[in-house]
Each structure stands twice: as structure tokens, then as C-alpha cells.
């Protein structure tokens, strides 16, 4: 039986492994996230968007505002993996599907960090601010949590799918290659399921005043179909595969070093 000391150590180990995973994944995936943000707010394809960014800012444009994500996602991943390890035990003890339930339970906690981070990232990526500090200053303290409701729902849906798919794949095979493949599948699945909420969130955070429902209605009216909610999904899925494969691989490798006996 696991003692309280063992549980505490496992939580700390999960948090430390999450730091490694988050840093690694952010550096790999940030350029594709910048492309996705531009595509969600401007009617351009992936090739045209990449060309626009490169023409305007060069390689630097794909890493515009990366400092804030590095800091925020390091904390966010440490928190998420630590909470997940605890929530998974609680869900299993209650006879619930441990992975998806525990993942969804992490959503509200993740959103507390990701909402202001997402808002600042969107404003910098779209050129509405010159830096993270400028974005924070121009947005104002009151607006840092704009879109928090829809972002919280997005986090719950994404993390529930993310961990559920990953654990299902890893249960079949826990080799290094299988971990990477399960991570890639989990990332792609999580984004496909939650992408409409992400599209709405991005529009809400870009606007000066708009409710998620109004944004959703406007998107459908302008595009004439639900395809509006999946603009920019291509680079997001590619990014998710790369980032999640590397993130879970880094997490499991770091955890193995921290817990050599397990």
C-alpha cells in the first residue's frame, strides 16, 4: 500500500518530470502555434500564413512572444502532471474511468494559468502588442481573464481526451516507440475534439468585447458552415503530434530517472 510519503514523492517527481516535458514541448511546438493563431483570425491557408510571417519578421516571427509561454507552460505542465497523478488515484478509487476523469479534473486548474497566458500570446502573435509586457499593459488587469469560461471548458475537454487516449495506448505497449506514438495520438485527438472551443476562445480574446455565444454565431454566419471552427486545425494537429510525442517521451524518461525502482 502506498504511504502518504510515497504519494508525496510521486507527486513531486511528476511535477519535476512535467517541467522537463513542458520546456521541451514548447520549444518544438511554438512556431506551429503561432501559425495556427494567425490562421484562426485571418482567412489565409497554411502556406500563405507561413510566407506572411516569414516575409514580415523572418524566423524571429515564429518565436515572437515565446518567453511567456516558456515560463507559463513550465509551471502549467508541472502543475498538470502533479495534479493528474493524484486525481487518477481518486478517480480509480471511486470506480471511475481514471485517465479521462482525472484529465478533465485538471482542466479548471490549468485554465487559471493558461487563460492569461493565451490572451497575452494571442495579442503578441497577431501584432496587437510588441511584447508580453506590452500586451499585459495594454490589456489591463481586468481583461487578463477574458474568455476564461470557454477556455476552462476547452481545457477540461482537451485534457480528458489527452490523458484518456494516451493511457489507453500506453496500456497496450509501454516501449519508447509506443510512448511517442501514444503521445502523438493523444495530442492530435485532444486538439481535434477541443478545437472549436479553441477557435472561439481565440476570437473572444482578440475582441474588445464579445461573448463566446455571439462569437460562435458570427463565425457560423460569416463562413456559412461549421468549418469556421476548424480553421487552422492542420498546423495544430501536426504541432500536437510533434509536441505530445516529445512531451510524453521526455516525461516518462525523466520519471524513470527520478523513480528508478518503479
Secondary structure as the mmCIF struct_conf table of DSSP 4:
data_model
#
loop_
_struct_conf.conf_type_id
_struct_conf.id
_struct_conf.beg_label_comp_id
_struct_conf.beg_label_asym_id
_struct_conf.beg_label_seq_id
_struct_conf.end_label_comp_id
_struct_conf.end_label_asym_id
_struct_conf.end_label_seq_id
HELX_RH_AL_P HELX_RH_AL_P1 UNK A 4 UNK A 41
BEND BEND1 UNK A 42 UNK A 42
HELX_RH_AL_P HELX_RH_AL_P2 UNK A 46 UNK A 57
HELX_RH_3T_P HELX_RH_3T_P1 UNK A 58 UNK A 63
TURN_TY1_P TURN_TY1_P1 UNK A 64 UNK A 65
HELX_RH_AL_P HELX_RH_AL_P3 UNK A 66 UNK A 93
TURN_TY1_P TURN_TY1_P2 UNK A 94 UNK A 95
BEND BEND2 UNK A 96 UNK A 96
HELX_RH_AL_P HELX_RH_AL_P4 UNK A 98 UNK A 125
TURN_TY1_P TURN_TY1_P3 UNK A 126 UNK A 127
BEND BEND3 UNK A 128 UNK A 131
HELX_RH_AL_P HELX_RH_AL_P5 UNK A 132 UNK A 139
HELX_RH_3T_P HELX_RH_3T_P2 UNK A 141 UNK A 143
TURN_TY1_P TURN_TY1_P4 UNK A 144 UNK A 147
HELX_RH_AL_P HELX_RH_AL_P6 UNK A 148 UNK A 172
BEND BEND4 UNK A 175 UNK A 175
HELX_RH_AL_P HELX_RH_AL_P7 UNK A 176 UNK A 206
BEND BEND5 UNK A 207 UNK A 209
HELX_RH_AL_P HELX_RH_AL_P8 UNK A 212 UNK A 223
BEND BEND6 UNK A 224 UNK A 225
HELX_RH_3T_P HELX_RH_3T_P3 UNK A 226 UNK A 230
TURN_TY1_P TURN_TY1_P5 UNK A 231 UNK A 232
HELX_RH_AL_P HELX_RH_AL_P9 UNK A 233 UNK A 258
TURN_TY1_P TURN_TY1_P6 UNK A 259 UNK A 261
#
